[in-house]
Amino acid sequence: MKKTIILAITLCIAAIGASAQTSEPVTVPAEVKPFIENGTKPIALESADLNGDALKDYVLVLERNALETDGDDYPTNQRPLLILVRGTDNKLREAKRNERMVMCSQCGGILGDPFAGVTVGKNTFTVNHYGGSAWRWSADYKFDYSRIDDTWQLVKIEKTSYHTLRPMEETLEETVLTPPKDYGKVDIADFDPEDYEEKPESTEETGPSFEKLDVKSFNDKIEKAYKANEDWVKMPTQVITNLVGEFSETKSRTIEIVAEIADITDELTVTVTDEGFADDSVRGEQYKFHLTLNDQGAWQVISAEKAQRCREGRGHQDYSPAPCL
């Protein structure tokens, strides 16, 4: 998937690039030192409540001194990532590890080390990379904690690239992959970026097409209501009702809310289907919203689409952006 990204993302990428080339000593608390394995050094350590139990956990990235290399003489399995969780006894334990996700120190091209750190939050963390030469790129891997499976699962792969010597609008590309829709469930311990370079080709029949809607007006309305302390901005069903209108002039309304992972509900896909309009042309309308919960607890619209289907003899019978007769 390709789309134009606003300048703010460009600036963000540049900032990440700067951090990717900066290496500062990592301060390691005494309770974490036992997890620094022989022959390694810590290159990243971040703390947050990673599993929703209100206790302080850690993401630790190590770098091995003795390197094994592949056929192209690049280091392999150089940087293990460890998730350290705190038990009710206040002691840390290694809950999960991944040997392949953090890129090697020589894998960033002319810019050098591509590892740009780890971003953490409650129940979530993202591993960031940035590198390249004339072609710059970034690769970020986001994992969220699943209470049901008691592990961290891949929820987003986000990649960008652009050419530094050509107009940004001509070369900037973004690819976003969202397991499990694209790959199924992927456990942190099993994740290897090389296995997930591209979105797999779908074997399913192509679904209905939709007209993409401008989300700015939706988000402006939400922001205005938030500033007015209106509670509906915090409830996804009420957000949808305020955006598409009250249930009226139609026989039925169905609202389907889907979370990519069962117990991770800060990103939702909401489908609204209205059928049986009092109209001699349009039979039904369908909206699809991708919502995300911001830090203030209000929902925002990431994308929105609309389609309609017609009455018999008045046009297409499947949902489509095409007008009815």
N, C-alpha and C positions, 0 to 999 in steps of 0.2 A: 504494500500500500504506500503510495506516494502522496504527499500533500505539502503545501507551502507552510512554513512555520514563521511566526511573527518574529520581529527583531529581538524581542525579549529573550527568546530561546537562544538565539545566536549569542547574546551577551552571556547567558548562563553557561553555554558550552565553552566560551572563552575562559570564563572564570574557573570552570572545572579543569580546563587544560592547564591553567596556571597551577592549580593545586596538585595536578598529576605530576608535575615536575619538581615539586617541593617535598623534601624529606626531612622531617624533624624527629628527634628521639621520642619514643613512646614512653610515657610514665606508666609504670605497671604497679598497681596496688599489691600489697603483700599477699592477699588472698588469691590473686591471679598467678603469681610467680610459679606455683607448682605445675601450672599447665604450659609453661614455656619449656618445650622439649629440648633435650640435648641436641646441640648442633643447629639450633634455630635462634632467630631473634624476632621480637615482635615488631610489626610494621604498622599495625592499626589495632586500636582497642576502643570500643564504644560501649556505653552502658544505657540500658532502658529496661522497662518491664516487657520482656519479649514474649511472655506467655499468659499475660492477663491475670497474674496472681498477686499483683501489687508489690512484688519484690524486685530488687535490682539485679538484672542479669547482664551478661556481656556477650558481644561479638568480638572474637580475637582472631587476628590474621597473623600467621607466622611466616618467616622466610627461612628456608633451609640453606645452610652454608655449602654443603656438598651437593653439586648439581648433577642430575641425570639429564641427558639431552636426547632430542628426537633426531630423525634423519636430516633435518635442516639445521641442526646444531642449536636449536632453541631449548631452553630448560623445560623440563616436564615435571609436573607435580611439585613445583617449587614452593607453592604458597598455600598451605592448608588453612582453611577457615573453620574455627571452632565456635560452637554456641555453648556458652556456660550458663546454666540456670541455677538459681538459688532454691534450696529446699526449705522446708519448714524449720529445719535445724540451723538455718542461716549459713549452711555450707554450700559451696559451689560444686557442681559436677558437670562433666562434659555430656551434653544431651545429644548433640549431633555434630558431624564434621563433613566438610566437602574438600576434596583434594584437587579439583579441576577448575573451579569457577574463577578464582582470582588469577588474572593473566600474569605471565612471567615478566621479569624485569627487563627483558630484551624484546618484548612483543609489541612495543608502541611505535615502531618505525623511527623516523629521524627525531621525533620528540622525546624518545627515551622511554622510561618506565611509564606504562599506561595506567597503572593502578591509581585511582583518584579518591580512594577512601570508601568508607561505609557510612551510610546515613541510616539512623535508627529512630524508632518511635514505638509507641505501645503496640505490641503484637506484630511488629513489622520491621524489616530492614531492607536496604537496597545497596548492592555492590556496584560501584561506579568505575568506569574506565574512559580514558580519552587518549587519542594518539593520532598518528599519521604523519604526512609530510605536506605536500601541496594539497592532497586530499586529506582533510581532517575527518575524524569519526569519533563517535562515542558509543558505548554499549553499557547499558544499565540493566541489572537483574534484580527484580523485586520479589521478596518472599513475605508471606503473611502466615501467622500462626493459626492452625486449625485445632480447635478444642476437641472436636470429634476424633480426629486422627492423632492428636497429641504430637504434632510435628509442624515444621515450617514447609510450606508448599509454594512453588513458583506461581505467581499471579500475573507477572508482566515482564516481557522483554522489550526494551525500548532502545532503538538504534537510530542514530542520526549521522549524516555525512554531508560535507560541502567542500567546494574547491576554493582555496584562498585567493586564487588569481582570476576568478571569473565572477560575474554578478551573482550575488547570493540567491536571488529569486530564480536563477536558472539551474542551480546545482543543489540547493538544500533539499534533502530528502529525509523523511522519517518513516521508520517501520515500527509498528507496535504489534506484538503478539501477546495473546491473553489466554494462557492455559486456565482451566482445563478445556475451554472451547476449542483451542487449536491443537492441543497435544494430549489431553487427559491430565490426571493428577501427576505432578512431578515433585517427588520428595527432595528436600535439600541435599540429602546424602547421595542421591542418584543423579543429580544434575550435572551435565557436561555441556558447556555452551556449543561445542562442535556438533552436537546432535540436534540443535535447535536453531540453525542458521536461517532457515526459511520456513514460512508457513506451509504446511503440507497441503497438497491438492485435495480438495474435497471430493468425496465419492457420492455425496448426496445431490439430489436434484436442486437446481437453483431455485431459491425462494422468490417471493414477490419483490419487485423493485420499489423504491421509495424516493420521494422528493426530499432532498436535504433542506432543512430549515435553518435560518440564521438564529443562533442561540442568544445573541446579544440582548434582544428585547426580553427574552425569558429571564436571563440573569439580572438585567436591570430591574425588573419587577420584583425579583426575589430580594435583591439588595435593598431596594426601597422599603419593602415590608420588614426586613430584618432590622433596619435602622428605626423603624416604627414599633419595634418589639412585638411584631405579630407572630404568633406561635406556629402558624401553618408552615413556615419555611423549614421547620425541623421535622416534619412528618411527610414522608414521600407521597402517600396517597393524597394528602391535601395539597401538596405542591402541584401534583398532576391536575387536580381539579381546578386549581387557580390558573393553571396555564392553558388548559384546553376548554375550560368552561364547565358549568354545572350540567348534570344529567338532565336533558330536556329535549323535546322534539324528536325523540328516538325511542324505540321499543325496548332496547337493552343496551347496557354498557358492561363490558368485561375489562377488568384491570388485572394484568398478570405481572407479578414482580419476581424477578429472577436474580439471585446472587450467584456469581461464578463458583464460589465455594460456600458450602452450606452455612457455616457459622461466621463468615466474614461479610458483613453487611454495610460496609462504608462505600461500596460501589455497586450500583444496581442497574439493571435494564428493566424498564417499565414499558409494557405494551398496553395501549388503551384501544379497545375496539368498540365502536358504536354501530349498531345495526338497526335497520327499520326506520330510517328517516321519513318524516312527513314531507317528502320531496318526490316529484315525478321523474327525477333523473338519477340522483345519487341514492344508492341503497345503503351504503355503509362507509365509515371512515376509520382509519387505523393510524395511530401515532406510536412511534417508538422513541423513548427517551433513554439516554445513558446518563445516570445521575451519580455524583460523587459527594461525599460529606466533607465539608471544609472544617478547618480548625475551630471555627465558632459554633459548630453544630448545626449549620444550615446547609441545605442541599443546593448544589449547583448543577446546571445542565452542561454536559460535555458535548453531547450531540443530540440532534432531534431530526426525525424524519416523519413524513406523512404520505399516506396513500389512500385511495378510495376505490370502491367498486360500484358498478352501475346497476340499475334495474334492467331486467330483460328487455332487449330491443333498444336500449339507450347507450350501449357501449360494452366495454370489457366487463367480464364477470369475476375476474380475479383482482386482487388489490394491486393498484398501479398508480403512478403519478399522472397518467394520462387523463384528460378531462372526460366527463360523460357528455352524451349528446342531449 
